[in-house]
Amino acid sequence: MELEARFGVTNYAPLPVALSRAAGCQVWDVDGQAYLDFMSAYSAVSHGHAHPRLVAVLQAQASRLAVVSRAFYSDRLGEFLARACELCKLEQALPMNTGAEAVETAIKAARRWAYRVKGVADDQAGIIACNGNFHGRTLGAIGLSGEADYRRDFGPFAPGSQLVPFGDARALAQAISPATAAFIVEPIQGEGGIVVPPAGYLAECAQICARENVLLIADEIQTGLGRTGKLLACDHESVRPDLLLLGKALGGGLLPVSLVLGRREILGLFEPGSHGSTFGGNPLAAAVGLEALNVLLEEGLIDNAASQGEYLMQQLGQLAQPAVQAIRGRGLLQGMELDPQQVQAHRVCSALLKRGILTRETHGNVLRLAPPLIVKRHQIDAAVTQIDAALTECA
């Protein structure tokens, strides 16, 4: 902690615990104290820490071939892309590393499609996003954000972005113009406070985009790959977006892997030299990403997320805590909104840390609850007991 404070940039404010090892849903600090992980690194550790199958693939591939760049073919990438396209029912996939890179790639793809296919005038293509969104920390991503803290002192931003209220399909319809290239949306807003839109919202947005010849970009970097109890959060409303963004869990909690998946007429507009990444699609990432998809399906993680998520919400709903204003979410992505006049979520997280539960607040006063998809009922019971005690202690 002292070394980080001295040599590191303070762009994070970690809770005062130094973690040294992990397995499954548990992590241990340098003193040997055990904790239940109820944050999963913002969904990046959906498979649990150090999943044996994923670690074995990582080790085997790292000792054989790790990084060669896309200047050459490798024997791993094609199989990974084919499996991802098959599962997500889309035609092509472009590999990157981080979720933010996937967002930037989608913006580029949407703009190129707008100019070459839709016929938008040069440099006029617009992107619509939602208030409360979080699409990353890069300039393109924060240019889509309405959060002042994300944008302050980082401008100027690229023109052409527009914000509409999340959950309001009519507002989307009214905002679309002939120059609109795409609408980018999270099926559930994660950093925005685990906000679930009204039933039918995503399906109505898809209909509007199709009618108006606007691309629907689904940012499923946090919600995708089983987190909400289905492979994709879009599946809850049978929506197939034009572009789908995956990341976080795709790397199995071991390394950054992301994908932009979509229709051939959109992604096929990229040609050699128009986009790339030194590490994107490297053999190590492809091997781990493929195994992460296989583990997700073969070990029943999606079904477990659905059943354990329902149980978690039931147990949280039984807490007799007056400070709890709302519990919302889907699957194992849930948020507990707390009354700031009665209790501060940051204090609750600190109290939970002392009680062996790791999580953090989001969007002010919302407690994030998102354990790995392998979580068991007795672990949920233990966490809920400690949440109840921490709320009482901090009220």
Residue pairs with C-beta under 8 A, 6 or more apart in sequence:
1 16
1 18
15 349
15 350
15 353
15 358
15 360
16 353
17 29
17 35
17 353
17 358
18 29
18 30
19 27
19 28
19 29
19 30
19 35
20 28
20 29
20 30
21 27
21 28
22 28
22 37
22 49
22 50
23 48
23 49
23 50
24 48
24 49
24 50
24 372
24 374
25 36
25 37
25 48
25 49
25 371
25 372
25 374
25 375
25 376
25 379
26 34
26 35
26 36
26 37
26 49
27 34
27 35
27 37
27 49
27 358
28 34
28 35
29 35
33 356
34 356
35 353
35 356
35 357
35 358
36 356
36 357
36 358
36 371
36 379
36 382
36 383
37 45
37 49
37 358
37 371
37 372
38 357
38 358
38 359
38 368
38 369
38 370
38 371
38 383
39 358
39 359
39 360
39 368
39 370
39 371
40 46
40 253
40 370
40 371
40 372
41 248
41 253
42 190
42 222
42 248
42 370
43 190
43 221
43 222
43 223
43 227
43 248
43 249
43 333
43 370
44 248
44 249
44 251
44 253
45 249
45 253
45 372
46 225
46 226
46 227
46 248
46 249
46 253
46 296
46 301
46 372
46 373
47 54
47 249
47 252
47 253
47 292
47 295
47 296
47 301
47 372
47 373
47 374
48 253
48 372
48 373
48 374
49 253
49 372
50 253
51 252
51 253
51 295
53 291
53 295
54 252
54 253
54 254
54 288
54 291
54 292
54 295
55 254
57 287
57 288
57 291
58 252
58 254
58 255
58 284
58 287
58 288
60 287
61 76
61 283
61 284
61 287
61 288
62 284
64 283
65 74
65 75
65 76
65 283
65 284
66 282
66 283
66 284
67 278
67 279
67 282
67 283
67 284
68 74
68 282
68 283
69 278
69 282
70 276
70 277
70 280
70 281
74 282
74 283
74 286
75 283
76 283
76 286
76 287
76 290
77 95
77 281
77 283
77 286
79 286
79 290
80 95
80 286
80 287
80 289
80 290
81 92
81 93
81 95
81 259
81 286
83 290
83 293
83 294
84 93
84 246
84 259
84 261
84 289
84 293
85 91
85 92
85 93
85 261
87 231
87 293
87 297
88 231
88 232
88 244
88 246
88 261
89 240
90 240
90 244
90 261
90 262
90 263
91 262
91 263
91 264
91 267
92 261
92 262
92 263
92 264
92 267
92 268
93 259
93 260
93 261
93 262
93 267
94 105
94 109
94 259
94 260
94 261
94 267
94 270
94 275
94 280
95 257
95 258
95 259
95 277
95 280
95 281
95 285
95 286
95 289
96 102
96 105
96 258
96 259
96 260
96 277
96 280
96 281
97 256
97 257
97 258
97 277
97 279
97 280
97 285
98 136
98 247
98 256
98 258
99 136
99 219
99 221
99 222
99 245
99 247
99 248
99 258
100 135
100 136
100 137
100 138
100 141
101 138
101 258
101 277
101 280
102 221
102 245
102 246
102 247
102 258
102 259
102 260
103 135
103 136
103 138
103 140
103 141
103 184
103 219
103 221
103 245
104 136
104 138
104 140
104 141
105 260
105 275
106 182
106 184
106 217
106 243
106 245
106 260
107 127
107 140
107 182
107 184
108 275
109 243
109 260
109 262
109 266
109 267
109 269
109 270
110 125
110 127
110 181
110 182
110 215
110 217
110 243
110 266
111 125
111 127
111 181
112 269
112 270
112 274
113 181
113 215
113 265
113 266
113 269
114 120
114 125
114 179
114 181
114 182
115 122
115 125
116 269
117 265
117 266
117 269
118 181
118 213
120 178
120 179
120 181
121 179
124 160
124 179
125 160
125 179
125 180
125 181
126 160
126 161
126 162
126 177
126 179
126 180
126 181
127 144
127 160
127 161
127 162
127 180
127 181
127 182
127 183
127 184
128 161
128 162
128 163
128 164
128 172
128 175
128 176
128 180
128 182
128 183
128 184
128 214
129 135
129 144
129 145
129 161
129 162
129 163
129 164
129 183
129 184
129 185
130 163
130 164
130 165
130 166
130 185
130 186
130 189
131 146
131 163
131 164
131 165
131 166
132 146
132 147
132 166
132 189
132 192
132 193
132 195
132 363
133 144
133 145
133 146
133 163
133 166
133 184
133 185
133 186
133 189
133 192
133 219
134 145
134 147
134 186
134 189
134 190
134 191
134 192
135 141
135 144
135 145
135 184
135 186
135 219
136 142
137 150
139 154
139 157
139 158
140 158
142 150
142 151
142 154
142 157
143 151
143 157
143 158
143 161
144 161
144 163
144 184
145 151
146 163
151 157
160 179
162 175
164 171
164 172
164 175
165 171
166 185
166 189
166 192
166 195
166 197
167 195
167 197
167 198
167 201
169 201
169 204
169 205
169 208
172 183
172 205
172 208
173 208
173 212
176 183
176 208
176 212
176 214
180 212
180 214
181 214
181 215
182 214
182 215
182 216
182 217
182 242
182 243
183 205
183 209
183 214
183 215
183 216
183 217
184 217
184 219
185 202
185 205
185 216
185 217
185 218
185 219
186 192
186 218
186 219
186 220
186 222
186 223
187 197
187 202
187 218
187 220
187 223
187 228
187 232
187 233
187 234
187 236
188 194
188 195
188 196
188 197
188 222
188 223
188 228
188 233
188 329
188 330
188 333
189 195
190 222
190 223
190 333
190 362
191 362
191 363
192 362
192 363
193 335
193 337
193 362
193 363
193 364
193 366
194 328
194 329
194 333
194 334
194 335
194 362
194 366
194 368
195 328
195 335
196 328
196 329
196 330
199 237
200 237
201 237
202 218
202 234
202 236
202 237
202 239
203 237
203 238
203 239
205 216
206 216
206 239
206 240
206 241
208 214
209 215
209 216
209 242
210 216
215 242
215 243
215 266
216 239
216 241
216 242
216 243
217 241
217 242
217 243
217 244
217 245
218 232
218 233
218 234
218 239
218 241
218 243
218 244
218 245
219 245
220 232
220 233
220 234
220 244
220 245
220 246
221 245
221 246
221 247
221 248
221 258
222 248
222 333
223 232
223 233
223 333
224 231
224 232
224 233
224 244
224 245
224 246
224 248
224 249
225 231
225 232
225 246
225 248
225 249
225 250
225 292
225 293
225 296
226 249
226 296
226 301
226 302
226 305
226 331
226 373
227 233
227 249
227 305
227 331
227 332
227 333
227 370
227 373
228 236
228 305
228 309
228 330
228 331
228 332
228 333
229 302
229 303
229 305
229 306
229 309
229 310
229 330
229 331
229 332
230 236
230 302
230 306
230 331
231 296
231 302
232 244
233 330
234 240
234 241
234 244
236 330
241 262
242 262
242 263
242 266
243 260
243 261
243 262
243 263
243 266
243 267
244 259
244 260
244 261
244 262
245 258
245 259
245 260
245 261
246 258
246 259
246 261
247 256
247 257
247 258
247 259
248 258
249 292
249 296
250 257
250 258
250 259
250 289
250 292
250 293
251 257
251 285
251 288
251 289
251 292
252 288
252 289
252 291
252 292
252 295
254 288
255 284
255 285
255 288
256 285
257 285
257 288
257 289
257 292
259 289
260 267
279 285
295 301
296 302
296 373
299 374
301 373
301 374
302 373
304 373
304 374
304 375
305 331
305 332
305 373
306 331
308 332
308 375
308 376
308 377
308 380
309 329
309 330
309 331
309 332
309 333
309 334
311 377
311 380
312 332
312 334
312 369
312 380
312 384
313 327
313 329
313 334
315 380
315 381
315 384
316 324
316 327
316 334
316 336
316 369
316 384
316 387
317 327
319 384
319 387
319 388
319 391
321 388
321 391
321 392
321 395
322 339
322 342
322 395
323 338
323 339
323 342
323 343
323 391
323 395
324 336
324 337
324 338
324 339
324 391
325 337
325 338
325 339
326 336
326 337
327 334
327 335
327 336
327 337
328 334
328 335
328 337
329 335
329 369
332 370
332 371
332 372
332 373
332 375
333 370
334 368
334 369
334 370
335 362
335 366
335 367
335 368
335 369
336 366
336 367
336 369
336 387
337 365
337 366
337 367
338 344
338 345
338 348
338 365
338 366
338 367
338 391
339 365
340 364
340 365
342 395
343 391
343 394
343 395
344 365
344 394
345 361
345 364
345 365
345 366
345 367
346 361
347 394
348 361
348 367
348 387
348 390
348 391
348 394
349 359
349 360
349 361
349 367
351 389
351 390
351 393
351 394
352 358
352 359
352 386
352 387
352 390
355 386
355 389
355 390
356 386
357 383
357 386
357 387
357 390
359 367
359 368
359 369
359 370
360 368
361 367
361 368
362 368
367 387
369 383
369 387
371 379
371 380
371 383
